[in-house]
Amino acid sequence: MDTINVLVVDDETDFTELCVKRLRKRQIAASGVSSGYEALNFLEEQAVDVVVLDVRMPGMDGLETLKAIKKAYPAEVILITGHDTEECAEEGMNDGAAAYLIKPFDIEVLARSIRKTFRKKKIKESQPAGEKGC
């Protein structure tokens, strides 16, 4: 099985550290940062398959970060938030997010979402340019 490289981005550092630790226990190679700016700097240096991205953060929020990631990097993005709003979820999905999870969530739900997103990414990458799946 391929290694899944994940970046967790959340301004709540305790949450980020716990999430990274629990994902690693599930054989997912996870790293964490605490802002959108740090996420973009991290992605400059290291390839990541999936970014788990909090929507509400000071400075560059999750939706701004999502747009920057989708413009410059091949990573897929899973949005997470503790403040569910339908408009926010819709905007994120329209901007290219692969999934949207509401905190608190079970770590197994996140791990499944990461694996599913990773499989879709691999399928998309294996298709010749311009070819659509079924």
GUVEXTI-319087 format. One record per atom (N, C-alpha, C): x, y negated, z. Coordinates in steps of 0.05 Angstrom, whole numbers, plus 32768, in hexadecimal, padded with zeros to 4 digits. Each point is the difference from the previous one (the first is absolute). Example, Ala and Ser with C-alpha at 12.3 -4.5 7.8 and 13.67 -1.06 7.14 Angstrom:
<recs>
81088072809C7FEE7FE8800080127FE880007FF97FEB7FF280107FE880017FF17FEA800E
</recs>
This chain:
<recs>
8011801880007FEF7FE8800080127FE780007FF77FEC7FF1800E7FE77FFE7FFF7FF1801B80157FF2800680007FEE80187FEF7FE77FF97FEF7FF880127FF07FE97FFD800D7FE9801080087FEB7FF3800C7FE9800D7FEB7FEB80047FFB7FF9801A7FEB7FEE8008800B7FE8800F7FF57FE97FFB80067FE8800F7FE77FF7800E80017FFE801B7FEA7FF6801080057FE380067FEC7FEE7FF980037FE380047FEA7FF7801280077FF780187FEC7FF78013800E7FED80147FF37FE98006800D7FEE80137FFF800A801D7FEF801480058000800C801B80168015800180177FF9800B801780117FFF7FFC801B800E7FF1800080167FFB8019800E7FF180137FEE7FEC7FF67FF27FF080107FED8013800B7FEA80107FEE7FF5801280087FEA801380178009800C7FFC801780138014800A7FF3801B80067FE87FFF800C7FF1801980057FF8800E7FE67FF67FF07FED7FF8800B7FE78018800D7FF180167FF37FFF8018800B7FF48008801A800D80018000801A8008801880107FED80177FFA7FE67FFB80007FEC80157FFB8000800A7FE380067FEF7FED800280087FE4801880127FFC80167FF8800D801980107FFD7FFC801D800B7FF0800280167FFA801B800B7FF080117FEC7FF47FF37FEC7FF0800D7FEC801080027FE5801A7FFE8002801380037FE97FFB7FEB7FEB7FF97FE880087FFD7FE97FEE80177FED800880117FF97FED80177FEE80067FF57FE480027FFD7FF680197FF47FE6800480147FEC800C7FFD7FE77FF8800E7FEA800C7FEC7FEA800680077FED80107FED7FEB8007800C7FE480017FF07FEC7FF880087FE480037FE77FF1800A80057FE780087FEA7FF2800E7FF47FE87FF080077FFD7FE77FF47FE97FF1800180067FE27FF07FF17FF1800080027FE3801B7FF97FF4800C7FEC800B801B7FF87FF68014801680048000800C80188012801680057FFB80187FEE7FE680047FFA7FF980167FED800C7FFC7FE57FFE7FE87FF5800B7FFA7FE6801F80028000800D7FF78015801D800480038007801D80017FF18010800F8005801C80027FFE800E7FE57FEB7FF97FF17FFB800C7FE680157FF87FEB800E7FE9800480167FF87FEF8017801480038003800B80188017801180067FFA801E7FFE7FE7800780047FFA801D80027FE680077FF2800180167FF17FE880097FF27FEC800C80147FE77FFA7FFD7FEB800A80117FE9800A7FEE7FF4801680087FE9800B7FF17FE67FF380087FFC7FFD801B7FE77FF5800A80067FEC80167FF27FE97FFF80017FEB80147FE68001800F80028003801B7FE87FFE801180017FE3800B7FED7FF07FF880017FE380037FE97FF4801080067FF380167FEB7FF380107FF77FE77FF07FE57FFB80017FF57FEA7FF180057FE5800F7FFC8000801A80037FE7800F801B7FFE800E80107FEF7FF5801B7FFB800C80057FE27FFD80107FF5801380077FE37FFD80147FFD7FE980007FE87FF680127FFA7FE97FF3800C7FE6800E80117FF37FF6800D7FE87FED801780087FE67FFD7FFB7FEE80148009800180197FED7FF180148007800180197FF27FF77FFE7FE37FEC7FF07FFA7FF67FFE7FE580157FF27FEE800D7FEB800B80167FF37FF1801780147FFB8006800F8015801680147FFE7FF980157FEB7FE7800A80017FF780147FED80047FF67FE37FF87FE77FFA80037FF57FE5801E7FFF7FF880117FF88013801D7FFE7FFA800B801C7FFB7FF880148010800A801B7FFC7FF7800B7FE57FE77FFD7FFA7FF5800B7FE7800D7FF37FE780087FE78003800D7FF27FEA801C800A7FFB800F80078015801C80047FFE800A801D80057FEF8011800C800A801A80097FEC80167FF9800B80197FFC7FEE80167FF87FF2800D801880027FF580187FF4800C80177FE17FFE80007FF38013800B7FE37FFF80057FFC7FF4801B7FE97FF480057FFA7FF380197FE6800A800D8002800680197FE8800680107FFD7FE980147FE97FF37FFE7FFB7FE980137FF4800B801A80087FF380167FF48007801A7FF87FE6800E7FEB800280107FF87FE8800F7FEF8008801880017FEE80137FF0800380187FE77FEE7FFE7FFF7FF17FEA7FEA7FED7FFC7FF280067FE67FEE801280007FF280097FE87FEF7FEB7FF480057FF97FE77FEE7FEF7FF17FFE800C7FE47FE880017FF67FFB800C7FE6800F7FF07FEA80007FE68003800C7FEE7FEC801F80067FFE800C80038018801C800580018007801B7FF37FF0801480068005801B7FF57FFD7FFF7FE17FEB7FF27FF77FFB7FFE7FE480177FF27FF180087FE9800C80167FF17FF4801A80117FFF8006800E80168018801180007FFF80167FEB7FE9800D7FFD7FFD80157FED80027FF57FE37FF47FE87FFC80027FF47FE6801C7FF77FF980107FFB8014801C7FF87FFC801380187FFF7FF680188001801080187FFB8005801180187FF47FFB80178004801280177FF4801C7FF9800E801580097FF7801B7FFB7FEB8009801480007FF480187FED800880157FFF7FEA80157FEB800280117FFB7FEB80157FF7800F8019800F7FFD80167FFA800E80197FFB7FEB80167FED800680117FF97FEE8016800B800B801A800F7FEF800F800B8008801A7FEA800080148001801180148013801580037FF980187FEE8014800D7FF67FFC80187FF080118016800B7FF880197FFB801080178008801980027FEE80168006800B801980027FF07FFE80147FEA7FF0801580047FFC80147FEB7FF17FF57FE87FED7FED80067FF27FF37FEA80147FEF7FEF80127FF2800E80147FF17FF2801380127FF080098015800D801380137FF27FF3800C7FE77FE6800880027FF2800A7FE97FFE7FEB7FEA7FFA7FE880087FFD7FEA7FEC801B7FFB7FF2801580018010801B7FFC7FF4800680167FEC7FFB80198008800680177FEE7FEF7FFF7FE77FE77FF980037FEE7FFE7FE880097FE97FEE80077FEA800B800A7FE97FF0801A80077FF28012800F800E801980087FF47FFB80137FE97FEE801380037FFA80137FEA7FF57FF17FE87FEF7FEC80047FF57FF07FEA80167FF17FF280137FF5801080167FF17FF5801280127FEE80058018800A801180137FF17FF280087FE57FE6800480017FF180077FE880027FE97FEC7FFB7FE8800A80017FE87FEF801C7FFD7FF3801580048010801B7FFD7FF6800780157FEB7FF480188002800680157FEE7FF27FFE7FE57FEC7FEF7FFE7FF27FFC7FE780107FED7FED800080067FE6800D7FEE7FEE7FF37FE58000800F7FEB7FFB7FF67FE480017FE87FFE7FED7FEB7FF3800A7FE87FFC7FF07FEC8016800180078017800B7FEE801780017FF07FFF801A7FE780047FFE7FEE800080177FF9801C80087FFC8004801B7FF7801A800A7FE380047FFB7FF5801780087FE480057FFB7FED7FF28013
</recs>
